[in-house]
Amino acid sequence: MNKPFTLSAIGGLVLMACAAFLPRQQACAETPSWEHYKVMTENNMFLRDRPRPRPVEKPAPRVVPVRVPERDFVLTGIVQREAGCVAFIEDMRSGETLKLRPGDAVADGEILDIKFDELVYRKGEQSLKITMGNTLEGASSAPAPAPTGVGAEESVTPRATAASPDERAILERLRQRREKELKTQ
């Protein structure tokens, strides 16, 4: 065989091998050193005495208050006329006063009956007697505590305060007087 040809062939192969090896060396130079792989030895999952992972603290679930429309409507007055009774119900959110008759819809229910000092409100299958100054839930319209948490930035309309025992006695005497006046008519 020809000696120069063999040497040149071997030299070519060496050059090709070097060319193939050089990009690997450059890639190895770009990869991180021991620090990159240190985490694998510190957190080796096959070691018995490995440190346990810290529990992840989950944020507390957000509590979203359920809005009950009946809480925003307060019975503020009742007027008897020849055509029947009219109930005055105040929408505490908008400040608007509604004039309602039996059969009218309000909040999620309807007015069934209006008497001298109360009305009957029906929501679904439940009927409630609502007296003066109470919400359509049947609860007193006393001021609610200041809102906290989610939705606290909504504006809160101040509600009427609960009547004192003296005020209730006066209101009761006025109601009885009005009832006598209506009976004499």
Summary of the structure (lengths in Angstrom):
residues: 185
radius of gyration: 41.3
end to end distance: 140.9
largest distance: 142.2
contacts: 381
relative contact order: 0.10
helix: 33%
strand: 24%
